[in-house]
C-alpha cells in the first residue's frame, strides 16, 4: 500500500483525487492510504513527510488579480512555497512528488490565435500566473534524482460536477442565450475523473518528468453550448451570421478570443503505457447537472 499526502486539502482537485485514491482497490485490497493537509498559514510545515511515499501538490493560486498589486503573491505560492514543499519532501525521503502545474505555462489565450502545442513547443508564459507556475516547475525539477522522482502535470482546462471556472459559465450560458455563433474550434480539456485515474496511474507506475493528460477527444465550444441547451429544454439558433463579428472582434475582446480560439495539445503527447480515460467526452457532459452551474 502506498502512502500519499495531498498538499492542498479542501481544493476541488485535491478532494476529488483524495476520494478516488482512497476508494481504489485491487485483488489484494486497498491500494493507497491518503492524507491531506491545507497550505494556508503554512500548515503543511506541520506534516511528517517521512510517513509518505508520495506527495501530490495541488496548492496554488490562479484567480487573484495581479493588476491589483497581488503579483508577488503568485510567486510566493506558485513558486516559493512549491519549492519549499518539494525540498521538505525530498529531505524526508519521499520517493515521488507529483505537482499540478498548468497548460498556461505555454501562454494564456487572449486572442483568436489560440495555441496548438506540440512535443517541441517551448513554454512562453505571457502573464504572472503562467510565469510563476513555470518558475515553480523549474525549481522542483532541479531537485529530481534517482531517489526522488518529480512529475509535473500540465493539464488543460479541468472540469466536472460542481467545478468552478469557465466550463460552468458555458453551461450557464447555454441555458440563457437564444442564439450562438457557429464558430467551431478544438479544445483540449480534462474531465475530473480522467485526471483522478491519471494521478492514480502515475503513482502506480512511479512516473517522473512532465506529463500532458487530456480527454481522448477534443471538445468544441459550439457543441458544448448545443448539448447543454438541448438537455435544459432550450431552443437555440446556432448560425454563421455572427462569424464576421467574431473575426473582427476576437483579437480585441479577450473573452471572445478565449471562447472561440483553438487551444490544444497534440494527442500523441497524451498517450501513456496505461489507460486513464474512464469517461468519454459525451459521458463527461452527462455527469454535469446544469442546475449546479452558474456564473
C-alpha positions in Angstrom: 0.0 0.0 0.0 1.4 3.4 -1.0 1.0 6.3 1.5 0.1 9.6 -0.2 0.0 13.1 1.2 -2.1 15.7 -0.7 -1.0 19.3 -0.1 -3.9 21.5 -0.8 -6.7 20.0 1.3 -10.2 21.2 0.5 -9.5 22.2 -3.1 -11.7 20.8 -5.8 -9.0 18.7 -7.4 -7.4 17.7 -4.1 -10.8 16.5 -2.7 -11.7 14.6 -5.8 -8.3 12.8 -6.1 -8.3 12.0 -2.4 -11.6 10.2 -2.7 -10.5 8.4 -5.9 -7.4 7.1 -4.3 -9.0 6.3 -1.0 -11.5 4.0 -2.8 -9.1 2.3 -5.1 -8.7 -1.5 -4.6 -7.2 -4.4 -6.4 -7.3 -8.2 -5.7 -5.1 -7.8 -2.7 -7.0 -4.9 -1.1 -6.7 -1.2 -0.7 -4.0 0.4 -2.9 -3.5 3.7 -1.1 -3.5 5.3 2.4 -4.3 9.0 1.8 -4.0 12.1 4.0 -4.5 15.7 3.1 -3.2 18.9 4.6 -4.0 22.5 3.7 -1.3 25.0 2.9 -2.9 28.1 4.3 -0.7 29.8 7.0 2.0 27.2 6.3 0.0 24.3 7.9 1.9 21.9 5.6 5.1 22.6 7.7 3.5 20.6 10.5 3.3 17.4 8.3 5.6 14.5 8.9 6.7 13.9 5.3 8.7 10.8 6.4 5.5 8.8 6.6 4.7 9.1 2.9 5.8 7.5 -0.3 4.2 10.2 -2.5 3.4 13.9 -2.1 0.7 15.2 -4.5 0.8 19.0 -4.5 -2.4 20.8 -5.8 -1.9 24.0 -3.9 -1.6 27.2 -5.9 -3.4 30.4 -6.8 -4.8 31.3 -10.2 -7.6 33.9 -9.9 -6.1 36.7 -7.8 -5.9 39.9 -9.8 -2.2 40.6 -10.2 -3.1 44.1 -11.6 -4.3 45.0 -8.1 -0.8 44.5 -6.6 -1.1 40.8 -5.9 1.6 39.7 -8.4 4.2 38.9 -5.6 1.6 36.5 -4.1 1.6 34.4 -7.2 5.4 33.9 -6.9 5.2 33.3 -3.2 2.6 30.5 -3.6 3.2 29.0 -7.1 7.0 29.2 -6.9 8.4 29.7 -3.5 6.0 27.5 -1.5 6.0 24.7 -4.0 9.8 24.6 -3.9 9.8 24.5 -0.1 7.3 21.6 -0.1 9.5 19.7 -2.6 12.6 20.3 -0.6 10.9 19.1 2.6 9.5 16.0 0.9 12.9 15.1 -0.6 14.7 15.6 2.7 12.2 13.3 4.4 12.8 10.5 2.0 9.6 10.8 -0.1 10.1 8.9 -3.3 7.8 10.8 -5.7 6.5 14.3 -5.9 3.6 15.0 -8.3 2.9 18.6 -8.9 -0.1 20.3 -10.6 1.1 22.9 -13.0 -0.9 24.2 -16.0 -1.2 24.4 -19.7 -0.9 28.1 -19.2 2.9 27.9 -18.9 2.9 28.0 -22.7 0.8 31.2 -22.8 -2.6 32.5 -21.8 -5.0 32.6 -24.7 -6.2 36.1 -25.2 -6.9 36.2 -29.0 -8.3 34.0 -31.8 -4.7 32.9 -32.4 -5.1 30.5 -29.6 -2.4 27.8 -29.1 -1.6 24.5 -30.6 1.0 22.7 -28.5 3.3 20.0 -29.9 6.1 18.0 -28.4 8.7 20.6 -29.0 6.7 23.7 -28.1 8.7 25.8 -25.7 6.8 27.4 -22.8 6.5 31.2 -23.2 4.2 32.5 -20.5 2.6 35.9 -21.1 1.3 36.6 -17.6 2.1 36.4 -13.9 0.2 33.2 -13.3 1.9 31.3 -16.1 5.3 32.7 -15.3 5.0 31.8 -11.6 3.9 28.3 -12.4 6.8 27.8 -14.8 9.3 29.1 -12.3 7.9 26.7 -9.7 8.3 23.8 -12.1 11.9 24.7 -12.8 12.7 24.9 -9.1 11.3 21.5 -8.3 12.6 19.8 -11.4 16.1 20.8 -10.3 15.6 18.5 -7.2 14.9 15.4 -9.1 17.3 12.4 -8.9 17.3 8.6 -8.9 15.7 8.5 -5.4 13.3 11.4 -5.8 11.1 11.4 -8.9 9.4 14.7 -9.8 6.3 14.5 -12.0 4.8 17.7 -13.3 1.3 17.7 -14.7 0.4 20.4 -17.2 -3.3 19.9 -17.7 -5.7 21.8 -20.0 -8.9 23.1 -18.5 -10.2 20.7 -15.8 -14.0 20.4 -15.4 -16.5 18.2 -13.7 -19.6 18.2 -11.4 -19.7 21.3 -9.2 -16.4 22.7 -10.6 -15.6 26.4 -10.9 -14.1 28.3 -13.8 -15.0 28.7 -17.4 -16.8 25.4 -18.1 -19.8 26.1 -15.8 -20.1 29.6 -17.3 -20.6 27.9 -20.7 -23.2 25.6 -19.2 -25.0 28.5 -17.7 -24.8 30.5 -21.0 -26.3 27.5 -22.9 -29.5 27.8 -20.8 -29.8 31.5 -21.3 -28.8 32.5 -24.8 -31.3 32.1 -27.8 -28.5 32.4 -30.4 -24.8 31.4 -30.6 -22.2 31.8 -33.3 -21.4 28.7 -35.4 -17.6 29.3 -34.8 -16.3 25.7 -34.3 -13.0 25.2 -32.6 -10.9 22.5 -30.9 -10.2 22.5 -27.2 -8.1 20.1 -25.1 -9.9 19.5 -21.8 -9.7 17.1 -18.9 -12.6 15.6 -17.1 -12.0 15.3 -13.4 -12.5 11.5 -13.3 -9.9 11.1 -16.1 -7.5 13.3 -14.1 -8.1 11.2 -10.9 -7.4 8.0 -12.7 -4.3 9.6 -14.3 -2.9 10.5 -11.0 -3.5 7.0 -9.7 -1.6 5.5 -12.6 1.3 8.0 -12.2 1.7 6.7 -8.6 1.4 3.0 -9.5 3.9 3.4 -12.4 6.2 5.7 -10.5 6.3 8.2 -13.3 8.6 11.2 -13.4 9.0 14.1 -15.9 6.4 16.4 -17.5 3.1 14.9 -18.5 0.2 16.2 -20.5 -3.1 14.4 -19.8 -6.3 15.3 -21.7 -9.5 13.7 -22.8 -9.4 11.2 -25.6 -11.3 13.7 -27.8 -11.1 17.4 -28.4 -14.1 19.5 -27.3 -15.9 22.2 -29.4 -17.4 25.2 -27.7 -20.3 25.2 -30.1 -21.1 21.6 -29.4 -20.9 22.2 -25.6 -23.5 25.0 -26.0 -25.7 22.9 -28.2 -25.6 19.9 -25.8 -26.5 21.8 -22.7 -29.1 23.9 -24.4 -30.8 20.7 -25.5 -30.8 19.0 -22.1 -32.2 22.1 -20.5 -35.0 22.2 -23.0 -33.9 25.5 -24.5 -34.2 26.3 -28.2 -31.1 27.8 -29.6 -30.2 29.2 -33.1 -26.6 28.4 -34.0 -25.7 30.4 -37.0 -22.7 31.7 -39.0 -24.4 35.1 -39.3 -22.3 36.4 -36.4 -19.0 34.8 -37.5 -17.7 38.0 -39.2 -18.1 39.8 -35.9 -16.1 37.1 -34.2 -13.4 37.5 -36.8 -13.3 41.3 -36.4 -13.5 41.5 -32.6 -12.0 38.2 -31.4 -8.5 39.6 -31.4 -9.5 42.7 -29.4 -12.1 41.4 -26.9 -10.3 39.0 -24.7 -13.4 37.0 -23.7 -14.2 36.3 -27.4 -10.7 35.2 -28.1 -10.7 32.8 -25.2 -14.1 31.3 -26.0 -13.7 30.7 -29.8 -9.9 30.1 -30.3 -8.3 26.7 -30.6 -6.3 25.5 -27.6 -4.9 22.0 -28.0 -2.2 19.5 -27.1 -1.2 17.2 -29.9 -3.0 13.9 -29.0 0.3 12.0 -29.3 1.6 13.9 -26.2 -1.1 12.4 -24.1 -0.5 8.7 -24.7 1.0 6.7 -21.9 1.6 3.0 -21.2 -1.6 2.9 -19.2 -5.3 3.8 -19.8 -6.8 6.6 -17.8 -9.8 7.6 -19.9 -12.6 6.3 -17.7 -15.1 8.7 -19.2 -15.6 9.7 -22.8 -16.3 13.3 -23.8 -20.0 12.6 -24.1 -20.2 10.8 -20.8 -18.4 13.6 -19.1 -21.0 16.0 -20.2 -23.7 13.7 -18.9 -22.1 13.8 -15.5 -22.6 17.5 -15.0 -26.0 18.8 -13.8 -26.7 22.2 -15.4 -28.8 23.2 -12.3 -25.5 23.3 -10.4 -23.7 25.5 -12.9 -23.8 29.3 -12.6 -21.5 32.3 -13.0 
